[in-house]
Amino acid sequence: MTRPARILPCLLACAIPAPAVAAASVFRAQPSGPPPGFEQLEEPRELVVDVYFGGRKIGEAFASSTEGRLRFRNPQEILAEIPNVKADDALLAALSGELPTNSGLVCSKTNEGKCGSMAPDVASIIYDEDRFRADLFVNPRYLATVGQSQAYLPVPTAPPSLTSSVGMALSGSSLGPTLYNLQNRTVIGFRNARLRMTSSVASRLGWMADDLVGEVDRRNMRYSAGLFWAPGMDFTGQRRILGAGFGTQFDTMADRDSLHGTPLILFLSRPARVEILVEGRLLTSATYDAGNIELDTSALPNGAYSVLLRIHEINGAVREERRFFVKNAQVAPLGRPILFGYAGLLANTRPKHLISASRTPFYQLGGALRVNRSVALDVGLLGSDRKALLELGGWLIMPRLRLRAAALASSGRDKCALLQVGTGGGGPLNFTFDIRRISTHKGEALFPLPSYVVSFDAMAPTAPQLGNGSYTQVTGSLGYRLGPASLSLVGSYRADRGVGADYSIGPAVEWPIVNRHGVQIILNSSAQRTNSTTAAFLGVQLLVNSGHLSVSGSAGTGSLSRRGETGSSVDRAVGSIAAQYSAGSPGGTLLGFEAGADRSIDSSSLRAIGTATNRFGNLRADILHNFEGAAGTQYGLTLQSAAAASTHGVITLAFCCVKIAACMSFADRGRRGGHFGNADRRFAGYLRRRPPGIPAIPKDMTQGIRIAIQRHAGLESLRALCFGAPLEQSLIVMDLHKSSYG
């Protein structure tokens, strides 16, 4: 600083007259308060203010205002207008007193992003004097949770309706007979009741029923009678019976897609957009009102993992919260226990008999309870006139680990134990192990073995599920991702009483080295060791996609040796090449063709596949010719179609698949952009521009799908609505694996 600049303050101080300095000292010493004649400014002022909660006006209120404080004249009226509020004396007391106005938190251009929000212990306000507006904030513990609808779908009022799915399979070879199987699944629905039948006509077996059952839904309970499958246990598998029973059902709940997930509760002081991310990937985004909100988790996948909640508030502020989320359809939903009971006669399968009931009685009782977010328990009692089995089980679900343990004891002195351990799938290291020990007193099956009809979804259980005699079994897999490469180790071991142990173990490595412009080149290596053979492979795989055409191929060397056999070791070049072409015809049929050649350790073959899909169904034809061995030429033909009928007419369910794809596409567009209104309008336009030859879609169907889009429902809800809405939700419509309530 220069010398003139340093002496300038001194000169200014000297220029102030002494009386003025004295007057200033006297003024500072005077007590604060309004000037004489303005005392009324300190008195309370009566006002009418607009009261807002969560960014929305909930009413007007008389209030008195003093400097920096506001008091409501009728706090009870304000309390009654707060949405989802819990009645509490502490909250009423806080609203009855003088509330600081916190005017410094009123949003303006100078404090954007740091305003308009508070987190009070009980209640507080931000009062804008210029607009006579009071924004009210309440601690989340005084607000009820606003979540997914817990209501069940209303009982349908539609007239009777019917759906029928048909499938046909034909296979054979040039050196053997031709086998066929014709399958049918029919559902007749009326209001909350339905009749289901799954049957088949097969070569050498005749006409047989897999199930023939009547069902009635009464809110959370489903009552069944007829021929059906009882759920069974971990150690016994399901059992088909001719009888009756009841069980808890969630198919008709409005929020069944997110029912089995851990509730994600989030407090929002004002409307906000919430994004849910897993490992940096955006899975869902939606806008919610203020309050304690239960987020929609229907789009989240099964598993146990950490999620990131990113909240974009209306004032521009962005905050993040981390939560642990669990979604597992195998355990009871939180707060909703499961109960079931079934009794009847065990039913078997006899050729050329539609229904074949035995004389063996059967009963099963059980229940499941979700204790908390991490622990679930279940119990089951199953038996016949000869034996009773009791099973106790539990789940422990942690951020990176899932554990299932179960134990069984029977009146016949049988004992069983099960331990399943697996990771949640969120990190580079993943593993699953299944360890079970079955010990039967007489070396026989735990329970009479069932017989099965090859049908739409009658998947025969494995031997470990059936408990066929005494044995010990361990299966497991271990995988690790290292950049683009993946390493895995898979193994199994089984030892039956009186039989030698079987085992299999082997590693595998997959390393993509090129992935660009529709071309992938992958290095593959694998090996396997069993109790009788040793095999290995080393090679490269090529994948090329271009428009309607895709080409795949592999080349390498393989080896196979059998222990104990002289000259059984084989080493030779192996490989395959295949081309696929798909295109749509002018009539709306999607055609696909595939041709390829394979050379393995012990065979060389050519294959060809053709497929056709349209609104009437789908057709597939396969042919395979082996140049080595005595298999000859093998062929297969499959056909699937379905139809639904009601007072609206007949609609093929194959066309419903097209509508499902369409409404899912529109819903996904809306979900990504958060604009479900646009998705709704696009879908409405799609309905108006239906392709030629497609029947008009009934009004109740279009309304159901549009409501689903507006509520950004999940895939299962949209599937159910697309299939079931023309029948006004009066029946269950099946896909190839399970039933879905429309």
C-alpha positions, 0 to 999 in steps of 0.5 A, spaced: 500 500 500 502 507 498 503 512 503 497 516 501 493 510 501 495 509 508 494 516 511 487 517 508 483 513 513 486 518 518 484 524 515 477 522 514 477 520 521 479 527 523 474 530 518 468 528 522 466 533 527 466 531 535 458 532 536 457 527 531 461 522 534 458 523 540 451 523 537 452 516 534 455 513 541 448 516 544 444 512 539 447 506 540 446 506 547 438 507 546 434 500 547 431 497 540 424 498 538 420 501 533 420 509 533 415 513 537 408 512 534 409 505 530 408 501 536 403 497 533 408 494 528 410 489 534 403 487 535 400 480 532 397 481 525 391 477 523 393 474 516 390 469 511 395 464 508 395 459 503 398 452 506 402 447 502 404 440 503 409 437 499 409 442 494 401 442 493 396 447 496 392 443 502 388 449 504 387 456 507 388 458 514 387 464 519 394 465 522 397 471 526 404 473 525 409 477 529 416 478 527 419 472 525 414 467 527 407 465 525 401 461 529 395 458 526 388 459 529 385 452 528 391 447 527 386 441 528 383 443 521 390 444 518 392 437 521 386 434 518 388 436 511 395 433 511 395 427 507 397 420 510 398 423 517 398 419 523 394 423 529 399 424 534 398 429 540 406 431 539 404 433 532 398 437 534 402 441 540 407 443 535 402 446 530 399 449 536 405 453 538 408 459 535 412 456 529 419 460 526 418 462 519 424 460 516 424 466 511 431 465 509 429 458 506 424 461 501 427 459 494 430 465 490 435 466 485 441 466 490 440 460 494 437 455 488 438 448 490 439 450 498 432 452 499 425 450 500 426 444 504 427 442 512 427 436 516 424 438 523 424 433 529 416 434 529 413 440 524 416 446 521 414 451 516 417 456 511 413 462 510 414 467 504 411 473 506 411 476 499 406 471 497 402 469 504 404 462 503 406 457 508 410 450 506 409 445 512 414 440 513 412 434 518 417 428 520 416 422 517 414 418 523 408 422 523 406 420 516 403 413 514 407 410 508 404 411 501 405 404 497 403 399 492 396 398 492 395 392 497 388 391 494 386 385 491 383 385 484 375 386 484 371 380 482 370 380 475 363 381 472 364 378 465 360 372 463 363 365 462 369 365 458 374 360 455 381 359 453 385 353 450 392 352 448 394 346 444 401 343 442 403 338 438 410 334 438 412 329 432 419 326 432 422 319 429 428 317 425 429 313 419 431 307 423 425 307 428 418 309 429 415 315 429 412 318 436 407 323 437 404 327 443 398 332 442 397 337 448 391 341 450 390 346 456 383 349 457 381 354 462 373 356 463 372 362 467 366 365 470 367 371 475 372 368 481 372 361 479 375 357 474 375 350 471 382 348 469 384 341 465 391 339 462 391 333 458 395 329 452 394 324 447 400 320 446 403 314 442 402 308 446 399 312 452 392 314 449 388 320 452 390 322 459 389 328 464 395 331 468 390 335 472 382 337 472 381 342 477 376 347 479 378 353 483 375 359 487 379 365 489 376 368 496 381 374 496 387 371 499 385 364 499 384 359 493 380 353 494 381 347 489 378 340 488 379 335 483 385 332 480 391 337 481 399 337 484 400 338 491 406 343 492 410 337 496 417 339 500 424 340 498 426 332 499 419 329 496 417 334 490 410 335 488 405 330 488 399 329 484 392 327 488 385 327 487 382 331 492 381 338 495 385 343 498 386 351 500 392 355 499 394 363 500 394 366 493 397 373 491 395 372 483 390 377 484 393 382 488 394 389 484 401 389 486 403 382 485 409 384 481 413 387 487 410 383 492 416 379 494 421 384 494 423 388 500 419 394 501 423 400 499 420 406 503 423 413 502 421 420 505 420 426 500 418 432 503 415 435 496 414 431 489 420 428 486 423 424 481 426 417 484 431 413 480 433 406 482 440 404 480 444 397 481 451 397 480 451 404 476 445 401 471 439 405 471 433 400 472 427 404 473 425 412 474 418 414 476 415 421 479 412 420 486 408 425 491 411 428 497 410 423 504 413 416 506 413 413 499 414 405 498 417 405 491 415 401 485 420 395 485 416 391 480 422 392 475 427 390 479 430 383 478 430 377 483 436 377 488 439 380 494 443 386 492 445 394 494 441 399 490 442 406 489 436 411 490 437 418 486 432 423 488 431 429 484 427 434 488 423 439 485 428 445 487 433 442 483 437 439 489 439 432 488 441 427 493 442 419 494 441 414 499 443 407 499 439 401 501 439 393 501 434 390 497 431 383 497 427 380 492 425 372 492 419 369 490 421 362 494 419 366 500 413 369 503 412 376 502 414 381 508 408 381 513 404 376 509 404 369 511 403 363 507 398 357 509 396 351 505 393 344 506 391 339 501 388 332 502 386 326 498 388 320 494 395 319 490 393 319 483 398 315 478 398 315 470 396 309 467 396 308 459 389 309 456 386 312 463 384 319 463 384 319 471 387 313 475 387 314 483 390 310 487 388 307 494 393 311 498 391 317 502 395 323 502 395 329 506 399 336 506 399 342 511 404 347 511 406 355 512 411 360 511 413 366 515 417 372 513 420 374 520 424 380 517 428 382 511 433 377 512 430 371 515 424 367 513 422 360 516 417 355 513 414 348 516 411 343 512 407 336 514 406 331 509 404 324 509 400 318 508 397 312 511 404 309 512 408 314 514 408 322 516 414 327 514 416 333 518 420 338 514 423 345 517 426 350 513 429 357 513 432 362 509 438 367 511 438 373 506 444 377 506 447 383 502 452 378 498 450 371 500 443 367 500 443 361 505 437 355 505 437 350 510 432 345 511 431 338 515 426 332 515 424 327 520 419 321 519 415 317 523 419 311 519 426 313 522 428 317 516 432 323 516 434 328 511 438 335 511 439 340 506 444 346 505 444 351 499 449 357 499 449 362 493 451 369 492 447 374 490 450 375 483 452 382 484 460 382 484 465 379 480 465 372 484 459 368 484 458 361 487 452 356 488 453 350 492 447 344 494 449 339 499 444 334 501 444 328 505 438 323 505 438 317 509 432 312 509 431 307 514 429 301 509 433 304 503 427 305 499 424 312 497 422 317 502 415 317 499 411 313 493 414 316 487 409 320 482 408 318 475 408 324 470 405 326 463 409 330 458 405 336 458 406 344 458 409 344 464 409 338 468 417 338 469 419 331 472 423 332 478 430 330 479 432 324 483 434 328 489 428 332 489 424 325 489 429 322 495 429 315 491 433 311 497 439 313 501 444 318 498 449 323 499 450 329 493 454 335 492 453 340 486 456 346 486 459 352 481 464 357 482 465 363 477 469 369 476 469 375 472 476 378 470 475 384 465 471 381 459 473 374 461 470 369 465 472 363 469 468 357 472 469 351 475 463 346 475 462 339 479 458 334 482 458 328 487 453 323 488 454 316 492 448 312 493 447 306 498 450 300 495 452 303 489 459 306 487 460 314 487 459 318 481 463 325 480 464 330 475 468 336 475 471 341 470 474 348 469 472 353 463 475 359 460 471 364 456 475 370 453 472 375 448 478 378 444 474 382 439 467 385 439 465 390 434 461 392 428 457 386 429 463 381 430 465 377 436 471 372 436 471 368 443 477 364 445 474 357 449 477 352 453 474 347 457 476 340 461 472 335 465 474 329 469 469 324 471 469 317 474 470 314 468 472 319 462 477 325 461 475 330 456 478 337 454 477 342 448 481 348 446 478 353 440 475 359 438 468 361 436 466 366 431 459 370 431 457 375 426 450 379 425 448 383 419 441 385 418 437 378 417 443 374 417 447 371 422 453 366 422 456 362 427 462 357 427 467 354 432 474 350 431 479 347 435 481 340 438 478 336 442 480 329 446 476 324 450 479 318 454 476 312 457 479 309 463 480 302 463 479 301 456 485 300 452 486 304 445 480 308 448 483 315 447 481 319 441 484 326 439 481 330 433 479 336 430 472 339 432 468 344 430 461 347 427 458 352 422 451 355 422 447 360 418 441 363 421 436 367 416 430 371 419 425 375 415 417 377 415 412 376 410 407 381 407 402 377 411 405 378 417 408 371 418 415 371 421 420 366 418 426 363 420 431 358 417 437 355 420 442 350 417 449 347 420 454 342 420 458 339 426 464 335 427 465 332 435 469 327 438 465 321 435 460 324 430 459 328 424 452 331 422 448 336 418 442 339 421 436 344 418 431 348 422 425 352 419 420 356 424 414 360 422 410 364 427 404 369 426 398 370 430 395 363 429 401 360 432 408 357 431 411 352 427 418 348 428 421 343 423 428 340 425 432 335 421 438 332 423 443 327 419 449 323 422 454 321 418 457 316 423 454 311 427 447 308 426 442 313 428 440 315 421 436 321 420 432 324 425 426 329 424 421 333 429 415 337 428 412 342 433 406 346 433 403 351 438 397 355 438 391 358 442 385 361 442 380 365 447 373 366 447 367 370 450 362 374 448 367 379 445 368 373 440 374 369 439 381 372 439 388 368 438 392 368 444 398 368 439 396 375 437 396 377 444 403 375 444 404 381 439 400 386 443 404 384 449 411 386 445 407 392 443 405 394 450 411 393 453 415 397 448 411 403 449 411 402 457 419 401 456 419 408 452 415 411 458 419 408 463 426 411 460 423 418 459 418 418 465 412 420 460 407 415 461 402 419 458 406 419 451 407 411 452 399 411 453 397 415 447 402 411 442 399 405 444 392 408 443 394 410 436 397 403 435 390 400 437 387 404 432 392 402 426 391 395 427 394 390 421 389 388 416 386 381 418 387 382 426 380 383 429 378 389 433 380 389 440 375 390 445 374 396 449 375 393 456 382 390 453 385 397 451 383 400 457 386 395 462 393 395 458 393 403 458 391 403 465 397 398 466 402 403 462 400 409 466 401 405 472 408 403 469 406 396 471 411 390 470 412 385 465 407 380 469 402 385 470 402 387 462 402 379 460 396 378 465 392 384 462 394 383 455 391 376 455 386 376 460 383 383 459 378 381 453 375 376 458 375 382 463 379 379 468 375 373 469 380 367 468 387 365 468 390 364 462 397 360 461 403 361 458 408 355 457 410 355 464 405 358 469 398 361 470 397 368 470 391 371 473 388 376 468 
